[in-house]
Amino acid sequence: MRQMLVRLLTGILWSSLLAGCAHTPAGSAVQEYLEAATGTTITYVTTPAAFVIDQSGLASSGRDYVYVAPIIVSQGGERSSWLWLGVWSTVDRQARNGDASPLRLGTLQIVADNEPMDLDPQSADFMPMGVRRIPYATPVPPTQELLVPVTRSQIQRLGHARVLALTDRPADGPSRLWRGNDQAAAVFSQFAEEAGAARAAPSQVTGR
């Protein structure tokens, strides 16, 4: 009888621990923090999605990257959704050619399961209202940082996609295809599942 009771209590304890872990997964890719000065809650992912173009013609291991990651901004009962984009490269174009232009994105679309979604990016110098810092960074200083206001349905669409890619067309060149890495779709799927899509709301911005 005593052994049965011990086993029962042990089972209840383990069930409680597992339930707690399921509710708040350790090392979850979705996190949030409070900006105390503004009372704004920021929901974000710990690892951005990476989109890549091979540039082995410029350097043996040359690659251009666009990091893309979602943000939900919650303040005073209002919520808005954004995409952050950080552009960087393993190729130092200016070191190779002093007259070379830095890597920049042109007219931009994100492609979810072969269906393009137009994006309207703006400089990350103008951040959402109540946000003092962006919770993302690139491995080396970015050549460009952008923020894109998005809707609830767009976040859901990205979260349901199996394959993601980016396309852009620079003013001085042909269109480019940026291929998402193996984790790109998983980043948005987990964000949509754990954080939920923000309600559609007017996207207010403030200068940085």
C-alpha positions as CSV (number, residue, x, y, z in Angstrom):
1,M,0.0,0.0,0.0
2,R,2.8,2.4,0.9
3,Q,4.7,1.6,-2.3
4,M,1.5,2.2,-4.3
5,L,1.0,5.6,-2.6
6,V,4.6,6.6,-3.3
7,R,4.2,5.7,-7.0
8,L,0.9,7.6,-7.2
9,L,2.5,10.8,-5.6
10,T,5.5,10.4,-7.9
11,G,3.3,10.2,-10.9
12,I,1.3,13.3,-9.9
13,L,4.5,15.2,-9.3
14,W,5.9,14.3,-12.7
15,S,2.6,15.1,-14.4
16,S,2.6,18.6,-12.8
17,L,6.2,19.2,-13.8
18,L,5.6,18.1,-17.4
19,A,2.4,20.3,-17.6
20,G,4.4,23.2,-16.4
21,C,7.1,22.6,-19.0
22,A,4.5,22.2,-21.7
23,H,2.9,25.6,-20.7
24,T,6.2,27.5,-20.8
25,P,8.8,25.5,-22.8
26,A,12.4,25.9,-21.7
27,G,14.4,27.8,-24.3
28,S,11.3,28.7,-26.3
29,A,12.0,30.6,-29.5
30,V,9.3,33.1,-28.6
31,Q,10.1,35.6,-25.9
32,E,8.8,38.9,-24.6
33,Y,10.0,41.8,-22.5
34,L,8.6,45.0,-21.1
35,E,10.0,48.4,-21.9
36,A,9.4,49.9,-18.5
37,A,9.8,53.5,-19.6
38,T,6.9,53.3,-22.1
39,G,4.9,50.4,-20.7
40,T,5.2,48.6,-24.0
41,T,5.4,44.8,-24.3
42,I,7.5,43.5,-27.1
43,T,7.1,39.9,-28.4
44,Y,9.8,38.5,-30.6
45,V,11.7,35.4,-31.6
46,T,15.2,34.5,-30.4
47,T,16.5,33.5,-33.8
48,P,15.5,35.4,-37.0
49,A,14.8,33.7,-40.3
50,A,17.7,33.9,-42.7
51,F,17.4,34.5,-46.5
52,V,20.5,34.0,-48.6
53,I,22.1,34.7,-52.0
54,D,25.3,33.0,-52.9
55,Q,28.1,35.4,-53.8
56,S,30.9,32.9,-54.4
57,G,31.8,34.9,-57.5
58,L,32.9,37.8,-55.3
59,A,34.5,35.7,-52.5
60,S,35.1,32.0,-51.9
61,S,32.6,31.9,-49.1
62,G,30.7,35.0,-50.1
63,R,27.0,35.3,-49.1
64,D,24.5,38.1,-48.9
65,Y,21.9,37.8,-46.1
66,V,18.5,39.3,-45.2
67,Y,17.5,38.4,-41.6
68,V,13.7,38.6,-41.2
69,A,11.9,38.4,-37.8
70,P,8.4,39.2,-36.5
71,I,7.6,41.7,-33.7
72,I,4.3,42.2,-31.8
73,V,4.1,45.6,-30.0
74,S,1.5,45.8,-27.2
75,Q,0.7,49.1,-25.5
76,G,-2.4,50.4,-23.7
77,G,-4.6,47.7,-25.2
78,E,-3.4,48.3,-28.7
79,R,-1.3,45.8,-30.6
80,S,0.5,46.0,-33.9
81,S,2.6,43.5,-35.9
82,W,5.9,44.2,-37.7
83,L,8.6,42.5,-39.6
84,W,12.2,43.5,-39.0
85,L,14.7,43.1,-41.8
86,G,18.5,43.3,-41.3
87,V,20.6,43.2,-44.5
88,W,24.3,42.1,-44.2
89,S,27.0,40.3,-46.2
90,T,30.2,38.4,-45.7
91,V,31.5,40.3,-48.7
92,D,33.0,43.8,-48.0
93,R,32.2,45.4,-51.3
94,Q,33.8,48.8,-50.4
95,A,37.1,47.1,-49.6
96,R,37.0,45.4,-53.0
97,N,35.9,48.5,-54.9
98,G,35.9,51.9,-53.2
99,D,33.1,53.1,-55.6
100,A,30.8,50.1,-54.9
101,S,27.4,50.8,-53.5
102,P,26.5,49.2,-50.1
103,L,24.1,46.3,-50.3
104,R,20.5,47.6,-50.3
105,L,17.1,46.1,-51.0
106,G,14.9,47.3,-53.8
107,T,11.1,46.8,-54.3
108,L,10.4,43.9,-52.0
109,Q,8.1,40.8,-51.8
110,I,8.1,37.8,-49.5
111,V,7.0,34.7,-51.2
112,A,5.0,32.2,-49.1
113,D,4.5,28.8,-50.9
114,N,5.0,30.5,-54.3
115,E,2.5,33.3,-53.6
116,P,4.0,36.7,-53.4
117,M,3.1,39.2,-50.7
118,D,4.0,42.8,-51.3
119,L,5.8,44.6,-48.5
120,D,6.1,48.3,-47.8
121,P,9.3,48.7,-45.8
122,Q,10.4,51.8,-44.0
123,S,13.7,52.7,-42.3
124,A,14.2,51.2,-38.9
125,D,15.1,54.7,-37.7
126,F,11.3,55.2,-37.4
127,M,10.2,52.6,-34.8
128,P,6.8,51.6,-33.6
129,M,5.3,53.9,-31.0
130,G,6.6,53.0,-27.5
131,V,9.6,51.0,-28.8
132,R,13.0,52.2,-27.9
133,R,15.1,49.4,-29.2
134,I,14.7,46.5,-31.7
135,P,15.4,43.1,-30.2
136,Y,17.4,41.9,-33.2
137,A,20.9,42.3,-34.6
138,T,23.0,41.0,-37.4
139,P,26.4,39.2,-36.9
140,V,28.2,42.2,-38.5
141,P,27.0,45.8,-38.8
142,P,24.0,45.8,-41.3
143,T,24.1,47.7,-44.5
144,Q,20.4,48.4,-44.1
145,E,17.7,47.9,-41.4
146,L,14.0,48.1,-42.3
147,L,10.6,47.7,-40.5
148,V,7.5,46.5,-42.3
149,P,4.0,47.0,-40.8
150,V,2.0,43.8,-41.4
151,T,-1.6,42.6,-40.6
152,R,-2.8,39.7,-38.6
153,S,-3.7,37.8,-41.8
154,Q,-0.2,38.3,-43.2
155,I,1.4,36.9,-40.0
156,Q,-1.0,33.9,-40.2
157,R,-0.1,33.4,-43.8
158,L,3.6,33.3,-43.1
159,G,3.0,31.0,-40.2
160,H,1.2,28.5,-42.3
161,A,3.7,28.5,-45.2
162,R,5.9,25.5,-45.8
163,V,8.5,27.4,-48.0
164,L,9.5,31.1,-47.7
165,A,11.6,33.2,-50.0
166,L,12.2,36.9,-50.7
167,T,12.4,38.7,-54.0
168,D,13.6,42.3,-54.6
169,R,14.4,44.4,-57.6
170,P,17.2,47.1,-57.1
171,A,16.8,50.3,-59.0
172,D,20.1,49.6,-60.8
173,G,19.9,45.9,-61.4
174,P,17.8,42.7,-62.1
175,S,15.5,41.0,-59.7
176,R,17.1,38.9,-57.0
177,L,15.8,35.7,-55.3
178,W,16.7,35.2,-51.6
179,R,16.2,31.6,-50.5
180,G,15.0,30.9,-47.0
181,N,17.2,28.6,-44.9
182,D,15.9,25.3,-43.5
183,Q,14.5,27.1,-40.4
184,A,12.9,30.1,-42.1
185,A,9.4,28.7,-42.2
186,A,9.7,27.1,-38.7
187,V,10.5,30.5,-37.2
188,F,7.2,32.0,-38.4
189,S,5.2,28.8,-37.7
190,Q,6.3,28.8,-34.1
191,F,5.8,32.5,-33.7
192,A,2.2,32.3,-35.0
193,E,1.5,29.3,-32.8
194,E,3.0,30.5,-29.5
195,A,2.6,34.3,-29.7
196,G,-0.6,34.5,-31.8
197,A,-1.1,37.1,-34.5
198,A,-1.6,40.6,-33.4
199,R,-5.0,42.3,-34.0
200,A,-5.0,44.5,-37.0
201,A,-4.3,48.0,-35.6
202,P,-3.1,51.3,-37.0
203,S,0.7,51.1,-37.1
204,Q,2.1,54.3,-35.4
205,V,5.8,55.1,-35.7
206,T,8.2,57.4,-33.9
207,G,11.6,58.6,-34.8
208,R,14.6,56.9,-33.3
